Amino acid sequence: MRDSGGDVATEPGTTTGTVAAVDGADAVASLPQIQAEVREDGTGEISVDGVREQIAMADLAEAGAAITARIAALAADAGRALPVEVRDPDGLWALLIHPDGRVDEANDADLPPASTPVPVVDPAWSAPASTTTPVAAPPSTPTPVVAPPSGAVPVAPVEPTPATGSVPATRSATRTEARAERAPSDGSSLPTLDDLLAARHPAHEGPAEQGWQRAVRRLTFGAVAPRPGAAERRRRSQVDAVRRTFDGPRTVVVVNPKGGAHKTTATMLLASTFGLSRGGYTLAWDNNETRGTLGWRSQHGDHQRTAVDLLRALPDLTQRGTVRIGDLDAFVRTQQDEQFDVLASDENAASVSSVDAASYHALHDVLSQFYRVLVVDTGNNMRASNWQAAVQSADQLVVVSTLREDTAQSAAWALDALRATGQEELVRKAVTILSFPEPKVDKDLRQRLRTHFGALTRGVVEVPHDKALVAGGPIDHAALKPSTRDAWLRATAVVADGL
């Protein structure tokens, strides 16, 4: 209708506030178009109306904070909050950044029109559903009334509602029969405690602790808490896999009959990841028949005793009928920061002692009483009886190879030998870890190895080169690059899936 006071046409039920909405839309349209991108390595860029500015920070979170500060400065110049589309490794986010650095999630009305629509990852909250019911357009031609098909189920006519106080006898009888049918003949169908527990809602996944989402949550003091991104959800799933409950102790055996294949590195990092995720009860054990290097790659304790010393002490420890966990402290080297223990192989250069199959089984019987996960490093002699005993005790075989022809050939030869001696099932369920010895990767060799070992074993996992592992000293899990720690978590989760 037309307002008598002017020439502004309005629909029934609207006001001249429509004009303000139009003015607001014009204001939004005049805002600069701002896009930003942040990457895992801490680099990123800001684009303001097509003019790009590069960002280089230490990590993704710092890059996100720097971009937020830069756009907050632009918002202060503009005198109002500015909308920005931020892309991170998990998707695209529509945000509203205020002059004081506060960050909110942007609505569609906050965003300037773009030449092409940009999909936005769903934010942590959901907009309320529209209360307007859409009206279907009438069909162009009337719909003929047809008889129901022969297989259709007829719908019973609706009975009129009886007057208050009048309940038909037939309906009352029907309800009585229904109650009788629902009543269990015995207690077997009644809900139990297990049913009550199963009906609980799953635990909330919690706020984001990584990436751009974490930076937004911290900058807004939790007012805006985006849900964890895909990478963080994947990482949490891997931690859950490592933490899963086993129905007994589990033995993981790491093999490659060639030195320098990163077996000891794999043993240490698998054990540390299990220990950190599971809260201890993990042992890294050097089962070299003479001398291995696991003790050298671990943090040194206040003693230098080894598996040979424990083997010699077993008769005295077992003669009283039981061995206590405290009895083992004198023989294992606790890695306190990473919550696992190390049992080193013989380090006495003058010793003539060696570990055989019987020795391995004696140690394994005792150690598996106190540790939930045993990660066993092996030597280079596949014919040694203790090597064969370890493989026979394995719940999960892990084949390790560097991205080199000779090391990979040795790993392939070991798998061929195991399959030829009746261990086909163990090989089929094995996990292959390909370790990069150099930052530069031979792409052709990499693909060949993935194809070969992928056909033989259950899974192939790659772990990157890390200069913190090059020197050959004690391995410090915390000193590794985040990408290296994530890769070993992924490898450990795949191993745990087979336990």
Secondary structure, DSSP 8 states (H G I E B T S, - for coil): -B-TTSS-B--TT--THHHHHHHHHHHHHTS--EEEEE-TTSEEEEEETTEEEEEE-SSHHHHHHHHHHHHHHHHHHHTS-EEEEEEETTEEEEEEE-TTS-EEE--GGGS---SS-------SS--------------SS--------TT------------TT---HHHHHHHHHHHHHHS-SSGGGS--HHHHHHTS---------SHHHHHHHHHTTTSS-----HHHHHHHHHHHHHH---SS-EEEEEE-SSTTSSHHHHHHHHHHHHHHHHTS-EEEEE--SS--SHHHHS---S----HHHHHHHHHHHHTTS---GGGGGGTSEEEGGGTEEEE-----TT------HHHHHHHHHHHTTT-SEEEEE--S-TTSHHHHHHHHH-SEEEEEEESSHHHHHHHHHHHHHHHHTT-HHHHHT-EEEEE-SSSS--HHHHHHHHHHHHHHSSEEEEE---GGGTS-S---GGGS-HHHHHHHHHHHHHHHHT-
